[in-house]
Amino acid sequence: MPKEIVAVLLLTLAGFLVGGVYSTWKSMKFMAMLLAAAAVIAVGGAVVWLTS
């Protein structure tokens, strides 16, 4: 699989996770923080994947 596709999939995953952060922030802040951390890891993974 080309590395651009993997990076796009990771960025898409990060987008879904950010949406989860937005929707859970008022009710479950701890879960929202976990989702935010996962989104940051996904974006970081996409950047590392593209630069390697």
GROMACS elastic network, one bead per residue, 0.5 to 0.9 nm:
[ bonds ]
;  ai    aj funct       b0    kb
    1     4     6  0.84295   500
    1     5     6  0.69243   500
    1     6     6  0.72991   500
    2     5     6  0.56159   500
    2     6     6  0.68786   500
    3     6     6  0.51721   500
    3     7     6  0.62545   500
    3     8     6  0.86712   500
    3    49     6  0.68565   500
    3    50     6  0.65185   500
    4     7     6  0.50766   500
    4     8     6  0.61539   500
    4     9     6  0.85956   500
    4    46     6  0.88932   500
    4    49     6  0.84129   500
    4    50     6  0.68364   500
    5     8     6  0.50687   500
    5     9     6  0.61417   500
    5    10     6  0.86108   500
    6     9     6  0.50611   500
    6    10     6  0.61964   500
    6    11     6  0.86330   500
    6    46     6  0.74140   500
    6    49     6  0.77752   500
    6    50     6  0.87180   500
    7    10     6  0.50696   500
    7    11     6  0.61690   500
    7    12     6  0.85330   500
    7    43     6  0.84843   500
    7    45     6  0.77782   500
    7    47     6  0.73125   500
    7    48     6  0.88901   500
    7    49     6  0.64526   500
    7    50     6  0.65361   500
    8    11     6  0.50505   500
    8    12     6  0.60618   500
    8    13     6  0.85600   500
    8    46     6  0.74496   500
    9    13     6  0.61676   500
    9    14     6  0.85956   500
    9    46     6  0.83399   500
   10    13     6  0.50059   500
   10    14     6  0.61998   500
   10    15     6  0.86571   500
   10    42     6  0.55588   500
   10    43     6  0.66219   500
   10    45     6  0.71816   500
   10    46     6  0.56283   500
   11    15     6  0.62256   500
   11    16     6  0.87663   500
   11    39     6  0.85276   500
   11    42     6  0.66579   500
   11    43     6  0.58534   500
   11    45     6  0.88528   500
   11    46     6  0.64986   500
   12    15     6  0.50087   500
   12    16     6  0.64105   500
   12    17     6  0.86684   500
   12    42     6  0.89599   500
   13    16     6  0.51645   500
   13    17     6  0.62203   500
   13    18     6  0.86629   500
   13    39     6  0.74133   500
   13    42     6  0.69555   500
   13    43     6  0.86431   500
   14    18     6  0.61261   500
   14    19     6  0.85756   500
   14    36     6  0.86568   500
   14    38     6  0.75157   500
   14    40     6  0.72532   500
   14    41     6  0.82625   500
   14    42     6  0.55498   500
   14    43     6  0.62101   500
   15    18     6  0.51013   500
   15    19     6  0.62546   500
   15    20     6  0.86751   500
   15    39     6  0.73834   500
   16    19     6  0.50262   500
   16    20     6  0.63277   500
   16    21     6  0.87638   500
   16    39     6  0.82928   500
   17    21     6  0.62856   500
   17    22     6  0.87014   500
   17    32     6  0.89991   500
   17    35     6  0.57430   500
   17    36     6  0.68056   500
   17    38     6  0.71593   500
   17    39     6  0.55072   500
   18    22     6  0.62509   500
   18    23     6  0.86719   500
   18    32     6  0.87432   500
   18    35     6  0.71046   500
   18    36     6  0.63401   500
   18    39     6  0.63390   500
   19    22     6  0.50656   500
   19    23     6  0.62395   500
   19    24     6  0.86440   500
   20    23     6  0.51274   500
   20    24     6  0.60251   500
   20    25     6  0.82824   500
   20    32     6  0.70366   500
   20    35     6  0.68213   500
   20    36     6  0.84338   500
   21    24     6  0.53684   500
   21    25     6  0.57463   500
   21    29     6  0.84603   500
   21    31     6  0.78549   500
   21    33     6  0.71692   500
   21    34     6  0.84683   500
   21    35     6  0.58676   500
   21    36     6  0.61156   500
   22    25     6  0.55932   500
   22    26     6  0.83393   500
   22    32     6  0.75758   500
   23    26     6  0.75223   500
   23    27     6  0.84422   500
   23    32     6  0.82699   500
   24    27     6  0.55771   500
   24    28     6  0.55110   500
   24    29     6  0.67998   500
   24    31     6  0.72345   500
   24    32     6  0.56510   500
   25    28     6  0.57414   500
   25    30     6  0.83094   500
   25    31     6  0.79722   500
   25    32     6  0.54213   500
   25    33     6  0.81981   500
   26    29     6  0.64981   500
   26    32     6  0.88211   500
   27    32     6  0.88964   500
   28    31     6  0.55272   500
   28    32     6  0.62866   500
   28    33     6  0.88340   500
   29    33     6  0.61650   500
   29    34     6  0.86766   500
   30    33     6  0.51430   500
   30    34     6  0.63933   500
   30    35     6  0.87476   500
   31    34     6  0.50242   500
   31    35     6  0.62073   500
   31    36     6  0.85635   500
   32    35     6  0.50387   500
   32    36     6  0.60951   500
   32    37     6  0.86182   500
   33    37     6  0.61707   500
   33    38     6  0.86027   500
   34    37     6  0.51077   500
   34    38     6  0.62761   500
   34    39     6  0.86608   500
   35    38     6  0.50116   500
   35    39     6  0.61548   500
   35    40     6  0.86823   500
   36    40     6  0.62510   500
   36    41     6  0.86378   500
   37    40     6  0.51223   500
   37    41     6  0.62490   500
   37    42     6  0.86537   500
   38    41     6  0.50307   500
   38    42     6  0.61522   500
   38    43     6  0.86885   500
   39    42     6  0.50216   500
   39    43     6  0.62250   500
   39    44     6  0.84902   500
   40    43     6  0.51753   500
   40    44     6  0.60311   500
   40    45     6  0.84466   500
   41    45     6  0.59637   500
   41    46     6  0.85650   500
   42    46     6  0.62096   500
   42    47     6  0.86974   500
   43    46     6  0.50588   500
   43    47     6  0.62723   500
   43    48     6  0.86297   500
   44    47     6  0.51236   500
   44    48     6  0.61281   500
   44    49     6  0.84051   500
   45    48     6  0.51020   500
   45    49     6  0.58715   500
   45    50     6  0.85243   500
   46    50     6  0.61751   500
   46    51     6  0.86319   500
   47    50     6  0.52381   500
   47    51     6  0.61973   500
   47    52     6  0.86337   500
   48    51     6  0.51777   500
   48    52     6  0.60300   500
   49    52     6  0.55090   500
